[in-house]
Amino acid sequence: MQDQTNAMAHLREHMTYPANKAQLVAACNNLSDFSEEDKKSFAAKLPEGTYNSAEEVAAAIGLKPAA
């Protein structure tokens, strides 16, 4: 994912948790400020499951969350 800082901001500020993969991917696909490549990468890397926080999502896709 190219824009990791923006991705973490969206995961923290614009998602309601718990959220499952389908919900997270749908939200990601509706964002105009992410490239199609980043959207595809997010969907491909995110394992099926339910996530309770942005940090759980970040860990699942290999993002290093900013402090």
Rosetta blueprint (number, residue, H / E / L):
1 M L
2 Q L
3 D L
4 Q H
5 T H
6 N H
7 A H
8 M H
9 A H
10 H H
11 L H
12 R H
13 E H
14 H L
15 M L
16 T L
17 Y L
18 P L
19 A E
20 N E
21 K H
22 A H
23 Q H
24 L H
25 V H
26 A H
27 A H
28 C H
29 N H
30 N L
31 L L
32 S L
33 D L
34 F L
35 S L
36 E H
37 E H
38 D H
39 K H
40 K H
41 S H
42 F H
43 A H
44 A H
45 K H
46 L L
47 P L
48 E L
49 G L
50 T E
51 Y E
52 N L
53 S L
54 A H
55 E H
56 E H
57 V H
58 A H
59 A H
60 A H
61 I H
62 G L
63 L L
64 K L
65 P L
66 A L
67 A L
